[in-house]
Amino acid sequence: MPQKTAPDSFDAFQARLVEVTENSPKRLRQCADYVARNADKIAVSTVAEMSRAAGVQPSAFMRFCQLMGYSGYSQMQKMFRENYDRRWPDYTTRLEKLRASGDESPTALLAEFVEAGRSSLEMLAGSLDARSLETAVDKLCAASLIHLIGLSRAFPVAAYLSYTLEKMDVPAILHDRGGNLDHRHAIGPGDVLVAISFAPYTEETLELARFARDRNCDVVAITDALNSPLHGLGAIALTVSEADVGSFRALSAPLTLAISLAVAVGSRRNEQK
């Protein structure tokens, strides 16, 4: 029997997913992590396919569904089919064909990354929540100073966002930890922090997000999963997924989101002047 009322919308599903992820047993956490990054597959996949991809037994995936509040996988899938109607590109088959060709030349590798980038951009266009994006732009337009942090794989996104905001005369500071310097005390009332982090999430980014939240500053998050720890900090979350080529991921979608965010903020602030 489900423990709670079943989420009947994607927003409710996301909130429940964040709630159950932290303290779940290992196998159920595997299910949550997989679903967080592949929610688009629920509407078109069987429980056997989902459990296999998550690396668990079907019985464990069914327990995860019940933990989420559903009677079983069918009820959860029904919610997605009714409320999460999106078109997703069939890029998996194309990438598999490229790999199956056995051609490991630079040209073939380029083709794989181009295809992964294309599919990532299509997912971004079809999945990003427009209300969250609008709210993020509103908060950033009203900010006295915009703080940016993104380390490890997220650093290029933060650096490019900082560069673009500077070119558009938007006051911003990049917390890049260069020289082991800590600029957290520059965060003041009326400021907004943009925290960018992808799995595995950097503790320094999460720590600065907590610091900003404790100072009653808004946090805008660019992250990659529905159960990212940045969601749990009450951030205005912009969730963006990136298709991978092997174990490598380009940043086509996050960089596109970053430039869109910067231009929207810069243009609106200029209009307000």
N, C-alpha and C positions, 0 to 999 in steps of 0.2 A: 504493500500500500504506500502511496506517496506520502511523504512526511509533511509537505506543505502544499498550498494551492499552486497548481502548475502555472508557470509564466505563460501569458497568452499574447505577448508581443515581444519583438526583438529587444526592446529596451529592458523589459522585465527579465528576459532571458539573460541578458548581459549582466544585469545587477545580481541575479542569483548565481551566475557563474563566478563572478568575483567573490561572492560571499562564501561559496562552498570550496573554492580552490585551496585556500590557506591551510585548513586543518584536515583535509581529506587524506585517507590512507594512500600509499604509493600508487596502487593500480588505478584508483579512482582519480588521483591527481594526473596520471598519464592520460586518462580519458579527457579530463578537463583541459589539459594543455593542448591536446590534439584538436579538440572541438574549438578551442579559442582561436586557433590559426586556420581552421578549415570548416567554419560554420556553413559555408556555401555548399558543402558536400552533403549535408544532412538531408536536404530535400530530394536528392537523387540517388542516395546510396542505401544499401541494406545494412542492418546491424552487423552482419558478418563482415561486410566490407569495412565499415567504420572501426570495428574492434580489431580487425587484422592490421589496418593502417596505424592504429594507436598502439599496437603491440600488446594487446590484452585479450583475454578470453571473452566471448560474447556475453557470458554471465556477468563479468565485471562491468561491461558496458551497460548492461541492463540495470545493474545496481547504481551506476552513475545516473541513468535516466531517472530512477526513483529518487535518488538524492536531490536531483533538480526539481522534483515535485511531480513528475509524470508517472502514469501507471506503467509505462513501458516505452520502447523506442517508437512505436507507431504513433502514440499521442504526441511525442516531441516532434516527429517528422511532420505530422499533420499541421502543427503550428507553423513550422517553417514554410510549408507549401502554401499556406493561406496568407501569411504575413510577410514573407521574405522573398517576394517574387523579383528575381533579378536574372539578368542574362550573363552567363559566364563563358569566357572563351574556351574552346577545346584545345588548349595549348599542350596538355600532357601527351596526347597522341603524337603531336608534331615533334616534340622534343624526343620522344622515344624512338621515332623513326630516324632522327638525326643521329642518335647514339647507336642505333642498330646498324647504321651504315658502316660503322667502324672507321670512319674518316676522322682522324684526330688532328687534321691540319689546322693552322691558324684560321683559315677561311671558314672551316666547319665550326670551330669554336666561336668565332664571331657571329655566325648565323644563330648558334644556340643562345648567346647572350642577347642578341637583337630580338629573338623570339620571346625570350623570358621577359625582356624589358617591355615589349609590346603588350604581352598578356598582363603584366603587372599594372601598366597604365590603364588598361581596360577594366581591371578589377577595381582600381582606385576610382575611376569615373563612375562605376556602377554601385560601389559600396559605401563611399564616404558619406557620413550623415551631414546633410546640408545645414541642419539647425546647429549642430556643434561647430561647423565651420563659421557660420555667421556669428555665433556667440563669441568664438575665439577672436574674430576680426574686431568685433565691438570692444572686447576687453583690451586688446592690444592698441586700438585707436585711442582709448581713454587713458592709457598708461602714461605715467610721468616718465618712466624709463623702462625699457624692455631688457630683461636679462635672459641670456641664452646659455644653455649647457647641453652638450652632447659629446660623449667621450667614446673611445674605441671606434667601432664601426659607425657610430652616429656622428662622429666629429666632422666629417665632410659636410653633412647636412647643416649642422650648427654654424660652421664657418661660412658656408655659402649664404645662409640666412642672414648672418651678421653683415657680410659684405653687401648684400642687396639692400638691407635696411639702411646702411650707411650711405649708399649711393642715392637713396630716396630721402635723405635728411631726417631719418627717424632715429631718435636717441636710443642706442642699444649698447650693451656691454656683453662681451663673450667671456664666459667663465671657462677658460680652457686649461686651467691649472698649470699654465706655462711657468717654468721656474719654481714650481711647487707653491705658487702664490694663491691665496684664498681671498676672493673678493666678496664673500657672502655678506659682509657687513655694509656693503654698498646698497643692498636691497632695503628699500624704505617704503613707507606708506604710499599707496597709489601706484606702485610698480607692479609689473607682471613678469613671471618667469615662464619661459618656454623651455620645457624639459624634453629632450629627445633621447630615447633609449629603446633598444631592441634586444631580444633575448640572445645571450644571457645578459640580464640587465645590470648596468654598472651601479655599484652601491653609492659612489660619489654623486651620481645624478639623482638617485632616490633621496639621498641625504639632503641635498640642496633643495629638492622639492619639498621635503618635510619642513626644512628651515623656513622657506618662503611661506608655506601654509601656516606655520605657527606665528608668523608675523602678519597674518591676515592678508597676504597677497594672493591674488589669483594665480593659478598654475595652468598653463596650456601644455598638453602633452602630445607629442608625436610619437606613437608607439605601434607595435605590431600585432598585438593580441588582445582579445576581449577580456582576458584575465590578467593583463599586465599589472604589476604592482602600482603603477601610476594611477590606474583607475581607483584603487583603494584609497588614494590620497585625496580624492574629490576633485581631481583635475578635469578640465574641459578636454576630453580626449579625442584626438583625431587619429583613428586607427587605419594603418596602411600596411598591406601585405606585399611581399616581394617574392616572386617566383625565383627559384634557385637553379643554378647549373652545377650539378654535382654538389659540393659543399660550399660553393661560392655564391654570393648574392651581390648583384649590382645594386645601385641605389636609385634607379630610374624613377620609381614611384615616390619615395620620400623626398627626393630633390625637386620633383615636379610640384609636390604639395608645398614644399618650403617656398619656392619662388612664387607660387600662386598666393600664398599667405602674405608674403612680403609686399608684393605688388598691390594686393587688395588693401592692406593697411596703409601703405604709402600713398596710394591714390585717394583714399578716403580722408586721410589726415590733411592732404593738400587741399581737398575740396572744402574741408572745415575751416581752413585758414582764410 
